[in-house]
Amino acid sequence: MHNRVHGYVGGLCGDMSHVPFAAFDPIFWAHHCMIDRLFYLWQLDTKHTIPVSLYNTVLRPFELTIEHVLNTYQLGYDYASARGET
Ligand SMILES: [Cu+2]
């Protein structure tokens, strides 16, 4: 889902198709916000969990690990609609 949107929007020559330039396209930010929200909703579904064995995986080029980014609330934001709010 993630990669295909990059390809559909960017085509052969557009910024979205090329990792070093993708963030220059404004749709990049909307796209990644939606991916983040879908991951959040996926986490709320108790049938899905991230294997604990992956928690210490470092997310290069950042110093954060998977464990650091699992909880959006701890990152300073949340999705109201997921809690039944409008
Ligand atoms: Cu992307």
PDB file of the backbone (N, CA, C, O) and the ligand in Angstrom, with CONECT records:
HET     CU  A 101       1
ATOM      1  N   MET A   1       0.821  -1.193   0.000  1.00  0.00           N
ATOM      2  CA  MET A   1       0.000   0.000   0.000  1.00  0.00           C
ATOM      3  C   MET A   1       0.867   1.260   0.000  1.00  0.00           C
ATOM      4  O   MET A   1       0.614   2.186  -0.771  1.00  0.00           O
ATOM      5  N   HIS A   2       1.851   1.298   0.829  1.00  0.00           N
ATOM      6  CA  HIS A   2       2.714   2.473   0.932  1.00  0.00           C
ATOM      7  C   HIS A   2       3.478   2.732  -0.376  1.00  0.00           C
ATOM      8  O   HIS A   2       3.405   3.822  -0.944  1.00  0.00           O
ATOM      9  N   ASN A   3       4.191   1.741  -0.827  1.00  0.00           N
ATOM     10  CA  ASN A   3       5.054   1.942  -1.991  1.00  0.00           C
ATOM     11  C   ASN A   3       4.256   2.219  -3.264  1.00  0.00           C
ATOM     12  O   ASN A   3       4.684   3.012  -4.103  1.00  0.00           O
ATOM     13  N   ARG A   4       3.110   1.575  -3.410  1.00  0.00           N
ATOM     14  CA  ARG A   4       2.315   1.768  -4.629  1.00  0.00           C
ATOM     15  C   ARG A   4       1.823   3.199  -4.769  1.00  0.00           C
ATOM     16  O   ARG A   4       1.786   3.727  -5.880  1.00  0.00           O
ATOM     17  N   VAL A   5       1.444   3.838  -3.671  1.00  0.00           N
ATOM     18  CA  VAL A   5       0.998   5.235  -3.748  1.00  0.00           C
ATOM     19  C   VAL A   5       2.156   6.121  -4.203  1.00  0.00           C
ATOM     20  O   VAL A   5       1.967   7.051  -4.987  1.00  0.00           O
ATOM     21  N   HIS A   6       3.347   5.825  -3.708  1.00  0.00           N
ATOM     22  CA  HIS A   6       4.509   6.595  -4.175  1.00  0.00           C
ATOM     23  C   HIS A   6       4.643   6.474  -5.692  1.00  0.00           C
ATOM     24  O   HIS A   6       4.882   7.466  -6.381  1.00  0.00           O
ATOM     25  N   GLY A   7       4.489   5.260  -6.202  1.00  0.00           N
ATOM     26  CA  GLY A   7       4.620   5.030  -7.639  1.00  0.00           C
ATOM     27  C   GLY A   7       3.491   5.632  -8.441  1.00  0.00           C
ATOM     28  O   GLY A   7       3.730   6.224  -9.493  1.00  0.00           O
ATOM     29  N   TYR A   8       2.256   5.495  -7.964  1.00  0.00           N
ATOM     30  CA  TYR A   8       1.106   6.053  -8.684  1.00  0.00           C
ATOM     31  C   TYR A   8       1.198   7.564  -8.778  1.00  0.00           C
ATOM     32  O   TYR A   8       0.930   8.140  -9.832  1.00  0.00           O
ATOM     33  N   VAL A   9       1.571   8.203  -7.697  1.00  0.00           N
ATOM     34  CA  VAL A   9       1.628   9.673  -7.670  1.00  0.00           C
ATOM     35  C   VAL A   9       2.853  10.178  -8.433  1.00  0.00           C
ATOM     36  O   VAL A   9       2.758  11.133  -9.205  1.00  0.00           O
ATOM     37  N   GLY A  10       3.986   9.544  -8.218  1.00  0.00           N
ATOM     38  CA  GLY A  10       5.230  10.042  -8.794  1.00  0.00           C
ATOM     39  C   GLY A  10       5.461   9.653 -10.239  1.00  0.00           C
ATOM     40  O   GLY A  10       6.138  10.368 -10.979  1.00  0.00           O
ATOM     41  N   GLY A  11       4.895   8.507 -10.650  1.00  0.00           N
ATOM     42  CA  GLY A  11       5.140   8.064 -12.021  1.00  0.00           C
ATOM     43  C   GLY A  11       6.624   7.834 -12.255  1.00  0.00           C
ATOM     44  O   GLY A  11       7.352   7.430 -11.348  1.00  0.00           O
ATOM     45  N   LEU A  12       7.060   8.092 -13.469  1.00  0.00           N
ATOM     46  CA  LEU A  12       8.463   7.848 -13.813  1.00  0.00           C
ATOM     47  C   LEU A  12       9.393   8.972 -13.363  1.00  0.00           C
ATOM     48  O   LEU A  12      10.555   8.730 -13.034  1.00  0.00           O
ATOM     49  N   CYS A  13       8.878  10.196 -13.352  1.00  0.00           N
ATOM     50  CA  CYS A  13       9.769  11.331 -13.112  1.00  0.00           C
ATOM     51  C   CYS A  13       9.395  12.188 -11.909  1.00  0.00           C
ATOM     52  O   CYS A  13      10.138  13.106 -11.560  1.00  0.00           O
ATOM     53  N   GLY A  14       8.270  11.915 -11.272  1.00  0.00           N
ATOM     54  CA  GLY A  14       7.830  12.758 -10.170  1.00  0.00           C
ATOM     55  C   GLY A  14       8.620  12.534  -8.887  1.00  0.00           C
ATOM     56  O   GLY A  14       9.219  11.478  -8.682  1.00  0.00           O
ATOM     57  N   ASP A  15       8.609  13.539  -8.040  1.00  0.00           N
ATOM     58  CA  ASP A  15       9.349  13.474  -6.781  1.00  0.00           C
ATOM     59  C   ASP A  15       8.947  12.275  -5.933  1.00  0.00           C
ATOM     60  O   ASP A  15       9.804  11.644  -5.316  1.00  0.00           O
ATOM     61  N   MET A  16       7.648  11.949  -5.893  1.00  0.00           N
ATOM     62  CA  MET A  16       7.168  10.872  -5.022  1.00  0.00           C
ATOM     63  C   MET A  16       7.788   9.513  -5.352  1.00  0.00           C
ATOM     64  O   MET A  16       7.803   8.617  -4.508  1.00  0.00           O
ATOM     65  N   SER A  17       8.292   9.357  -6.557  1.00  0.00           N
ATOM     66  CA  SER A  17       8.881   8.075  -6.950  1.00  0.00           C
ATOM     67  C   SER A  17      10.336   7.926  -6.544  1.00  0.00           C
ATOM     68  O   SER A  17      10.919   6.853  -6.696  1.00  0.00           O
ATOM     69  N   HIS A  18      10.921   8.991  -6.031  1.00  0.00           N
ATOM     70  CA  HIS A  18      12.347   8.958  -5.715  1.00  0.00           C
ATOM     71  C   HIS A  18      12.556   9.331  -4.248  1.00  0.00           C
ATOM     72  O   HIS A  18      12.273  10.456  -3.838  1.00  0.00           O
ATOM     73  N   VAL A  19      13.051   8.382  -3.471  1.00  0.00           N
ATOM     74  CA  VAL A  19      13.169   8.558  -2.020  1.00  0.00           C
ATOM     75  C   VAL A  19      13.852   9.868  -1.621  1.00  0.00           C
ATOM     76  O   VAL A  19      13.345  10.545  -0.726  1.00  0.00           O
ATOM     77  N   PRO A  20      14.968  10.261  -2.231  1.00  0.00           N
ATOM     78  CA  PRO A  20      15.625  11.491  -1.774  1.00  0.00           C
ATOM     79  C   PRO A  20      14.771  12.748  -1.998  1.00  0.00           C
ATOM     80  O   PRO A  20      15.020  13.776  -1.368  1.00  0.00           O
ATOM     81  N   PHE A  21      13.778  12.681  -2.880  1.00  0.00           N
ATOM     82  CA  PHE A  21      12.991  13.862  -3.212  1.00  0.00           C
ATOM     83  C   PHE A  21      11.522  13.762  -2.824  1.00  0.00           C
ATOM     84  O   PHE A  21      10.794  14.750  -2.922  1.00  0.00           O
ATOM     85  N   ALA A  22      11.076  12.598  -2.388  1.00  0.00           N
ATOM     86  CA  ALA A  22       9.647  12.358  -2.149  1.00  0.00           C
ATOM     87  C   ALA A  22       9.034  13.381  -1.202  1.00  0.00           C
ATOM     88  O   ALA A  22       7.905  13.819  -1.423  1.00  0.00           O
ATOM     89  N   ALA A  23       9.741  13.763  -0.170  1.00  0.00           N
ATOM     90  CA  ALA A  23       9.173  14.684   0.819  1.00  0.00           C
ATOM     91  C   ALA A  23       8.964  16.092   0.266  1.00  0.00           C
ATOM     92  O   ALA A  23       8.330  16.919   0.923  1.00  0.00           O
ATOM     93  N   PHE A  24       9.484  16.381  -0.930  1.00  0.00           N
ATOM     94  CA  PHE A  24       9.247  17.692  -1.547  1.00  0.00           C
ATOM     95  C   PHE A  24       7.844  17.784  -2.151  1.00  0.00           C
ATOM     96  O   PHE A  24       7.355  18.883  -2.413  1.00  0.00           O
ATOM     97  N   ASP A  25       7.201  16.646  -2.372  1.00  0.00           N
ATOM     98  CA  ASP A  25       5.835  16.646  -2.893  1.00  0.00           C
ATOM     99  C   ASP A  25       4.869  16.745  -1.715  1.00  0.00           C
ATOM    100  O   ASP A  25       4.923  15.906  -0.815  1.00  0.00           O
ATOM    101  N   PRO A  26       3.984  17.750  -1.696  1.00  0.00           N
ATOM    102  CA  PRO A  26       3.071  17.918  -0.552  1.00  0.00           C
ATOM    103  C   PRO A  26       2.210  16.688  -0.270  1.00  0.00           C
ATOM    104  O   PRO A  26       1.825  16.466   0.878  1.00  0.00           O
ATOM    105  N   ILE A  27       1.901  15.889  -1.286  1.00  0.00           N
ATOM    106  CA  ILE A  27       1.066  14.697  -1.049  1.00  0.00           C
ATOM    107  C   ILE A  27       1.798  13.677  -0.181  1.00  0.00           C
ATOM    108  O   ILE A  27       1.168  12.839   0.465  1.00  0.00           O
ATOM    109  N   PHE A  28       3.127  13.749  -0.168  1.00  0.00           N
ATOM    110  CA  PHE A  28       3.932  12.842   0.659  1.00  0.00           C
ATOM    111  C   PHE A  28       3.465  12.890   2.105  1.00  0.00           C
ATOM    112  O   PHE A  28       3.304  11.851   2.745  1.00  0.00           O
ATOM    113  N   TRP A  29       3.246  14.101   2.623  1.00  0.00           N
ATOM    114  CA  TRP A  29       2.906  14.254   4.043  1.00  0.00           C
ATOM    115  C   TRP A  29       1.514  13.714   4.335  1.00  0.00           C
ATOM    116  O   TRP A  29       1.313  13.072   5.366  1.00  0.00           O
ATOM    117  N   ALA A  30       0.555  13.956   3.461  1.00  0.00           N
ATOM    118  CA  ALA A  30      -0.779  13.402   3.646  1.00  0.00           C
ATOM    119  C   ALA A  30      -0.730  11.875   3.559  1.00  0.00           C
ATOM    120  O   ALA A  30      -1.376  11.177   4.340  1.00  0.00           O
ATOM    121  N   HIS A  31       0.032  11.379   2.614  1.00  0.00           N
ATOM    122  CA  HIS A  31       0.168   9.931   2.438  1.00  0.00           C
ATOM    123  C   HIS A  31       0.766   9.291   3.694  1.00  0.00           C
ATOM    124  O   HIS A  31       0.245   8.288   4.182  1.00  0.00           O
ATOM    125  N   HIS A  32       1.822   9.845   4.206  1.00  0.00           N
ATOM    126  CA  HIS A  32       2.458   9.256   5.378  1.00  0.00           C
ATOM    127  C   HIS A  32       1.626   9.418   6.640  1.00  0.00           C
ATOM    128  O   HIS A  32       1.692   8.573   7.533  1.00  0.00           O
ATOM    129  N   CYS A  33       0.857  10.470   6.729  1.00  0.00           N
ATOM    130  CA  CYS A  33      -0.078  10.609   7.859  1.00  0.00           C
ATOM    131  C   CYS A  33      -1.103   9.485   7.818  1.00  0.00           C
ATOM    132  O   CYS A  33      -1.441   8.910   8.853  1.00  0.00           O
ATOM    133  N   MET A  34      -1.601   9.170   6.621  1.00  0.00           N
ATOM    134  CA  MET A  34      -2.577   8.090   6.503  1.00  0.00           C
ATOM    135  C   MET A  34      -1.945   6.742   6.831  1.00  0.00           C
ATOM    136  O   MET A  34      -2.571   5.917   7.496  1.00  0.00           O
ATOM    137  N   ILE A  35      -0.735   6.507   6.384  1.00  0.00           N
ATOM    138  CA  ILE A  35      -0.042   5.252   6.710  1.00  0.00           C
ATOM    139  C   ILE A  35       0.117   5.140   8.226  1.00  0.00           C
ATOM    140  O   ILE A  35      -0.087   4.068   8.797  1.00  0.00           O
ATOM    141  N   ASP A  36       0.477   6.234   8.867  1.00  0.00           N
ATOM    142  CA  ASP A  36       0.643   6.247  10.320  1.00  0.00           C
ATOM    143  C   ASP A  36      -0.680   5.930  11.011  1.00  0.00           C
ATOM    144  O   ASP A  36      -0.721   5.142  11.956  1.00  0.00           O
ATOM    145  N   ARG A  37      -1.753   6.543  10.537  1.00  0.00           N
ATOM    146  CA  ARG A  37      -3.074   6.298  11.135  1.00  0.00           C
ATOM    147  C   ARG A  37      -3.511   4.851  10.931  1.00  0.00           C
ATOM    148  O   ARG A  37      -4.068   4.241  11.843  1.00  0.00           O
ATOM    149  N   LEU A  38      -3.267   4.297   9.750  1.00  0.00           N
ATOM    150  CA  LEU A  38      -3.622   2.897   9.505  1.00  0.00           C
ATOM    151  C   LEU A  38      -2.830   1.964  10.419  1.00  0.00           C
ATOM    152  O   LEU A  38      -3.363   0.967  10.906  1.00  0.00           O
ATOM    153  N   PHE A  39      -1.565   2.286  10.648  1.00  0.00           N
ATOM    154  CA  PHE A  39      -0.753   1.482  11.560  1.00  0.00           C
ATOM    155  C   PHE A  39      -1.305   1.577  12.977  1.00  0.00           C
ATOM    156  O   PHE A  39      -1.356   0.583  13.701  1.00  0.00           O
ATOM    157  N   TYR A  40      -1.718   2.779  13.364  1.00  0.00           N
ATOM    158  CA  TYR A  40      -2.336   2.981  14.686  1.00  0.00           C
ATOM    159  C   TYR A  40      -3.594   2.135  14.828  1.00  0.00           C
ATOM    160  O   TYR A  40      -3.775   1.458  15.839  1.00  0.00           O
ATOM    161  N   LEU A  41      -4.460   2.169  13.828  1.00  0.00           N
ATOM    162  CA  LEU A  41      -5.691   1.378  13.874  1.00  0.00           C
ATOM    163  C   LEU A  41      -5.381  -0.119  13.883  1.00  0.00           C
ATOM    164  O   LEU A  41      -6.060  -0.900  14.550  1.00  0.00           O
ATOM    165  N   TRP A  42      -4.373  -0.499  13.151  1.00  0.00           N
ATOM    166  CA  TRP A  42      -3.940  -1.900  13.131  1.00  0.00           C
ATOM    167  C   TRP A  42      -3.485  -2.326  14.526  1.00  0.00           C
ATOM    168  O   TRP A  42      -3.768  -3.440  14.966  1.00  0.00           O
ATOM    169  N   GLN A  43      -2.783  -1.436  15.214  1.00  0.00           N
ATOM    170  CA  GLN A  43      -2.334  -1.746  16.570  1.00  0.00           C
ATOM    171  C   GLN A  43      -3.510  -1.883  17.541  1.00  0.00           C
ATOM    172  O   GLN A  43      -3.447  -2.688  18.471  1.00  0.00           O
ATOM    173  N   LEU A  44      -4.578  -1.112  17.341  1.00  0.00           N
ATOM    174  CA  LEU A  44      -5.738  -1.182  18.225  1.00  0.00           C
ATOM    175  C   LEU A  44      -6.459  -2.519  18.112  1.00  0.00           C
ATOM    176  O   LEU A  44      -7.093  -2.981  19.061  1.00  0.00           O
ATOM    177  N   ASP A  45      -6.352  -3.122  16.956  1.00  0.00           N
ATOM    178  CA  ASP A  45      -6.954  -4.431  16.756  1.00  0.00           C
ATOM    179  C   ASP A  45      -6.113  -5.437  17.542  1.00  0.00           C
ATOM    180  O   ASP A  45      -4.963  -5.699  17.189  1.00  0.00           O
ATOM    181  N   THR A  46      -6.675  -5.989  18.583  1.00  0.00           N
ATOM    182  CA  THR A  46      -5.891  -6.836  19.490  1.00  0.00           C
ATOM    183  C   THR A  46      -5.372  -8.115  18.839  1.00  0.00           C
ATOM    184  O   THR A  46      -4.571  -8.835  19.436  1.00  0.00           O
ATOM    185  N   LYS A  47      -5.822  -8.398  17.628  1.00  0.00           N
ATOM    186  CA  LYS A  47      -5.302  -9.585  16.944  1.00  0.00           C
ATOM    187  C   LYS A  47      -3.891  -9.330  16.410  1.00  0.00           C
ATOM    188  O   LYS A  47      -3.175 -10.268  16.057  1.00  0.00           O
ATOM    189  N   HIS A  48      -3.499  -8.061  16.356  1.00  0.00           N
ATOM    190  CA  HIS A  48      -2.201  -7.719  15.788  1.00  0.00           C
ATOM    191  C   HIS A  48      -1.240  -7.210  16.854  1.00  0.00           C
ATOM    192  O   HIS A  48      -1.591  -6.362  17.675  1.00  0.00           O
ATOM    193  N   THR A  49      -0.039  -7.733  16.827  1.00  0.00           N
ATOM    194  CA  THR A  49       1.006  -7.229  17.722  1.00  0.00           C
ATOM    195  C   THR A  49       2.330  -7.237  16.978  1.00  0.00           C
ATOM    196  O   THR A  49       2.540  -8.011  16.044  1.00  0.00           O
ATOM    197  N   ILE A  50       3.206  -6.365  17.413  1.00  0.00           N
ATOM    198  CA  ILE A  50       4.570  -6.353  16.880  1.00  0.00           C
ATOM    199  C   ILE A  50       5.380  -7.357  17.705  1.00  0.00           C
ATOM    200  O   ILE A  50       5.343  -7.297  18.934  1.00  0.00           O
ATOM    201  N   PRO A  51       6.100  -8.263  17.077  1.00  0.00           N
ATOM    202  CA  PRO A  51       6.911  -9.212  17.840  1.00  0.00           C
ATOM    203  C   PRO A  51       7.924  -8.480  18.732  1.00  0.00           C
ATOM    204  O   PRO A  51       8.636  -7.582  18.282  1.00  0.00           O
ATOM    205  N   VAL A  52       7.969  -8.882  19.991  1.00  0.00           N
ATOM    206  CA  VAL A  52       8.881  -8.254  20.952  1.00  0.00           C
ATOM    207  C   VAL A  52      10.326  -8.351  20.466  1.00  0.00           C
ATOM    208  O   VAL A  52      11.151  -7.493  20.781  1.00  0.00           O
ATOM    209  N   SER A  53      10.622  -9.375  19.714  1.00  0.00           N
ATOM    210  CA  SER A  53      11.999  -9.554  19.212  1.00  0.00           C
ATOM    211  C   SER A  53      12.437  -8.412  18.290  1.00  0.00           C
ATOM    212  O   SER A  53      13.629  -8.243  18.035  1.00  0.00           O
ATOM    213  N   LEU A  54      11.469  -7.625  17.788  1.00  0.00           N
ATOM    214  CA  LEU A  54      11.806  -6.501  16.899  1.00  0.00           C
ATOM    215  C   LEU A  54      11.914  -5.176  17.637  1.00  0.00           C
ATOM    216  O   LEU A  54      12.332  -4.187  17.037  1.00  0.00           O
ATOM    217  N   TYR A  55      11.559  -5.117  18.900  1.00  0.00           N
ATOM    218  CA  TYR A  55      11.499  -3.859  19.644  1.00  0.00           C
ATOM    219  C   TYR A  55      12.808  -3.074  19.620  1.00  0.00           C
ATOM    220  O   TYR A  55      12.780  -1.844  19.575  1.00  0.00           O
ATOM    221  N   ASN A  56      13.936  -3.745  19.647  1.00  0.00           N
ATOM    222  CA  ASN A  56      15.219  -3.036  19.695  1.00  0.00           C
ATOM    223  C   ASN A  56      15.799  -2.736  18.326  1.00  0.00           C
ATOM    224  O   ASN A  56      16.935  -2.273  18.228  1.00  0.00           O
ATOM    225  N   THR A  57      15.046  -2.990  17.271  1.00  0.00           N
ATOM    226  CA  THR A  57      15.513  -2.678  15.925  1.00  0.00           C
ATOM    227  C   THR A  57      15.613  -1.164  15.767  1.00  0.00           C
ATOM    228  O   THR A  57      14.645  -0.447  16.019  1.00  0.00           O
ATOM    229  N   VAL A  58      16.770  -0.682  15.354  1.00  0.00           N
ATOM    230  CA  VAL A  58      16.994   0.754  15.185  1.00  0.00           C
ATOM    231  C   VAL A  58      16.456   1.182  13.825  1.00  0.00           C
ATOM    232  O   VAL A  58      16.692   0.518  12.815  1.00  0.00           O
ATOM    233  N   LEU A  59      15.732   2.296  13.810  1.00  0.00           N
ATOM    234  CA  LEU A  59      15.106   2.805  12.596  1.00  0.00           C
ATOM    235  C   LEU A  59      16.037   3.825  11.933  1.00  0.00           C
ATOM    236  O   LEU A  59      15.841   5.033  12.068  1.00  0.00           O
ATOM    237  N   ARG A  60      17.040   3.333  11.222  1.00  0.00           N
ATOM    238  CA  ARG A  60      18.006   4.199  10.538  1.00  0.00           C
ATOM    239  C   ARG A  60      17.299   5.064   9.501  1.00  0.00           C
ATOM    240  O   ARG A  60      16.387   4.574   8.836  1.00  0.00           O
ATOM    241  N   PRO A  61      17.672   6.300   9.339  1.00  0.00           N
ATOM    242  CA  PRO A  61      18.868   6.955   9.859  1.00  0.00           C
ATOM    243  C   PRO A  61      18.661   7.576  11.236  1.00  0.00           C
ATOM    244  O   PRO A  61      19.509   8.338  11.700  1.00  0.00           O
ATOM    245  N   PHE A  62      17.553   7.267  11.893  1.00  0.00           N
ATOM    246  CA  PHE A  62      17.293   7.841  13.207  1.00  0.00           C
ATOM    247  C   PHE A  62      17.873   6.929  14.282  1.00  0.00           C
ATOM    248  O   PHE A  62      18.204   5.775  14.009  1.00  0.00           O
ATOM    249  N   GLU A  63      17.992   7.430  15.472  1.00  0.00           N
ATOM    250  CA  GLU A  63      18.513   6.644  16.581  1.00  0.00           C
ATOM    251  C   GLU A  63      17.399   5.920  17.334  1.00  0.00           C
ATOM    252  O   GLU A  63      17.676   5.127  18.235  1.00  0.00           O
ATOM    253  N   LEU A  64      16.143   6.184  16.973  1.00  0.00           N
ATOM    254  CA  LEU A  64      15.014   5.580  17.659  1.00  0.00           C
ATOM    255  C   LEU A  64      14.872   4.108  17.291  1.00  0.00           C
ATOM    256  O   LEU A  64      15.242   3.681  16.197  1.00  0.00           O
ATOM    257  N   THR A  65      14.325   3.346  18.235  1.00  0.00           N
ATOM    258  CA  THR A  65      14.033   1.941  17.955  1.00  0.00           C
ATOM    259  C   THR A  65      12.531   1.794  17.707  1.00  0.00           C
ATOM    260  O   THR A  65      11.766   2.735  17.917  1.00  0.00           O
ATOM    261  N   ILE A  66      12.125   0.631  17.269  1.00  0.00           N
ATOM    262  CA  ILE A  66      10.700   0.365  17.063  1.00  0.00           C
ATOM    263  C   ILE A  66       9.926   0.595  18.354  1.00  0.00           C
ATOM    264  O   ILE A  66       8.828   1.151  18.323  1.00  0.00           O
ATOM    265  N   GLU A  67      10.478   0.180  19.479  1.00  0.00           N
ATOM    266  CA  GLU A  67       9.796   0.356  20.762  1.00  0.00           C
ATOM    267  C   GLU A  67       9.513   1.838  21.047  1.00  0.00           C
ATOM    268  O   GLU A  67       8.491   2.175  21.645  1.00  0.00           O
ATOM    269  N   HIS A  68      10.427   2.719  20.614  1.00  0.00           N
ATOM    270  CA  HIS A  68      10.257   4.150  20.852  1.00  0.00           C
ATOM    271  C   HIS A  68       9.066   4.746  20.106  1.00  0.00           C
ATOM    272  O   HIS A  68       8.528   5.768  20.531  1.00  0.00           O
ATOM    273  N   VAL A  69       8.647   4.135  19.012  1.00  0.00           N
ATOM    274  CA  VAL A  69       7.626   4.756  18.154  1.00  0.00           C
ATOM    275  C   VAL A  69       6.308   3.981  18.106  1.00  0.00           C
ATOM    276  O   VAL A  69       5.446   4.282  17.280  1.00  0.00           O
ATOM    277  N   LEU A  70       6.146   2.998  18.970  1.00  0.00           N
ATOM    278  CA  LEU A  70       4.923   2.203  18.941  1.00  0.00           C
ATOM    279  C   LEU A  70       3.699   2.935  19.471  1.00  0.00           C
ATOM    280  O   LEU A  70       2.578   2.644  19.056  1.00  0.00           O
ATOM    281  N   ASN A  71       3.898   3.871  20.373  1.00  0.00           N
ATOM    282  CA  ASN A  71       2.773   4.537  21.027  1.00  0.00           C
ATOM    283  C   ASN A  71       2.711   6.000  20.601  1.00  0.00           C
ATOM    284  O   ASN A  71       3.559   6.799  20.996  1.00  0.00           O
ATOM    285  N   THR A  72       1.704   6.355  19.792  1.00  0.00           N
ATOM    286  CA  THR A  72       1.618   7.736  19.306  1.00  0.00           C
ATOM    287  C   THR A  72       1.425   8.725  20.455  1.00  0.00           C
ATOM    288  O   THR A  72       1.921   9.850  20.395  1.00  0.00           O
ATOM    289  N   TYR A  73       0.715   8.314  21.491  1.00  0.00           N
ATOM    290  CA  TYR A  73       0.480   9.204  22.633  1.00  0.00           C
ATOM    291  C   TYR A  73       1.804   9.618  23.269  1.00  0.00           C
ATOM    292  O   TYR A  73       1.981  10.777  23.643  1.00  0.00           O
ATOM    293  N   GLN A  74       2.730   8.673  23.390  1.00  0.00           N
ATOM    294  CA  GLN A  74       4.042   8.983  23.957  1.00  0.00           C
ATOM    295  C   GLN A  74       4.864   9.860  23.019  1.00  0.00           C
ATOM    296  O   GLN A  74       5.809  10.521  23.452  1.00  0.00           O
ATOM    297  N   LEU A  75       4.505   9.868  21.728  1.00  0.00           N
ATOM    298  CA  LEU A  75       5.195  10.724  20.764  1.00  0.00           C
ATOM    299  C   LEU A  75       4.585  12.126  20.721  1.00  0.00           C
ATOM    300  O   LEU A  75       5.109  13.015  20.049  1.00  0.00           O
ATOM    301  N   GLY A  76       3.468  12.321  21.445  1.00  0.00           N
ATOM    302  CA  GLY A  76       2.879  13.645  21.547  1.00  0.00           C
ATOM    303  C   GLY A  76       1.639  13.871  20.712  1.00  0.00           C
ATOM    304  O   GLY A  76       1.187  15.009  20.578  1.00  0.00           O
ATOM    305  N   TYR A  77       1.077  12.815  20.147  1.00  0.00           N
ATOM    306  CA  TYR A  77      -0.163  12.976  19.389  1.00  0.00           C
ATOM    307  C   TYR A  77      -1.004  11.719  19.515  1.00  0.00           C
ATOM    308  O   TYR A  77      -0.552  10.682  19.999  1.00  0.00           O
ATOM    309  N   ASP A  78      -2.257  11.851  19.055  1.00  0.00           N
ATOM    310  CA  ASP A  78      -3.193  10.736  19.145  1.00  0.00           C
ATOM    311  C   ASP A  78      -4.230  10.911  18.039  1.00  0.00           C
ATOM    312  O   ASP A  78      -4.316  11.979  17.433  1.00  0.00           O
ATOM    313  N   TYR A  79      -5.009   9.880  17.777  1.00  0.00           N
ATOM    314  CA  TYR A  79      -6.066   9.949  16.771  1.00  0.00           C
ATOM    315  C   TYR A  79      -7.417   9.897  17.479  1.00  0.00           C
ATOM    316  O   TYR A  79      -7.819   8.851  17.989  1.00  0.00           O
ATOM    317  N   ALA A  80      -8.105  11.022  17.506  1.00  0.00           N
ATOM    318  CA  ALA A  80      -9.371  11.130  18.243  1.00  0.00           C
ATOM    319  C   ALA A  80     -10.415  10.165  17.726  1.00  0.00           C
ATOM    320  O   ALA A  80     -11.133   9.562  18.524  1.00  0.00           O
ATOM    321  N   SER A  81     -10.526   9.997  16.417  1.00  0.00           N
ATOM    322  CA  SER A  81     -11.593   9.174  15.864  1.00  0.00           C
ATOM    323  C   SER A  81     -11.454   7.715  16.294  1.00  0.00           C
ATOM    324  O   SER A  81     -12.444   6.985  16.329  1.00  0.00           O
ATOM    325  N   ALA A  82     -10.266   7.295  16.613  1.00  0.00           N
ATOM    326  CA  ALA A  82     -10.062   5.905  17.037  1.00  0.00           C
ATOM    327  C   ALA A  82     -10.641   5.655  18.412  1.00  0.00           C
ATOM    328  O   ALA A  82     -10.851   4.504  18.795  1.00  0.00           O
ATOM    329  N   ARG A  83     -10.905   6.724  19.170  1.00  0.00           N
ATOM    330  CA  ARG A  83     -11.464   6.574  20.506  1.00  0.00           C
ATOM    331  C   ARG A  83     -12.960   6.853  20.509  1.00  0.00           C
ATOM    332  O   ARG A  83     -13.559   7.008  21.574  1.00  0.00           O
ATOM    333  N   GLY A  84     -13.568   6.917  19.328  1.00  0.00           N
ATOM    334  CA  GLY A  84     -15.001   7.158  19.247  1.00  0.00           C
ATOM    335  C   GLY A  84     -15.368   8.611  19.271  1.00  0.00           C
ATOM    336  O   GLY A  84     -16.555   8.932  19.312  1.00  0.00           O
ATOM    337  N   GLU A  85     -14.394   9.523  19.248  1.00  0.00           N
ATOM    338  CA  GLU A  85     -14.671  10.958  19.245  1.00  0.00           C
ATOM    339  C   GLU A  85     -14.767  11.423  17.798  1.00  0.00           C
ATOM    340  O   GLU A  85     -14.253  10.772  16.888  1.00  0.00           O
ATOM    341  N   THR A  86     -15.429  12.552  17.599  1.00  0.00           N
ATOM    342  CA  THR A  86     -15.523  13.095  16.243  1.00  0.00           C
ATOM    343  C   THR A  86     -14.714  14.365  16.111  1.00  0.00           C
ATOM    344  O   THR A  86     -14.676  14.964  15.036  1.00  0.00           O
TER     345      THR A  86
HETATM  346 CU    CU A 101       6.750   6.924   1.772  1.00  0.00          CU2+
END
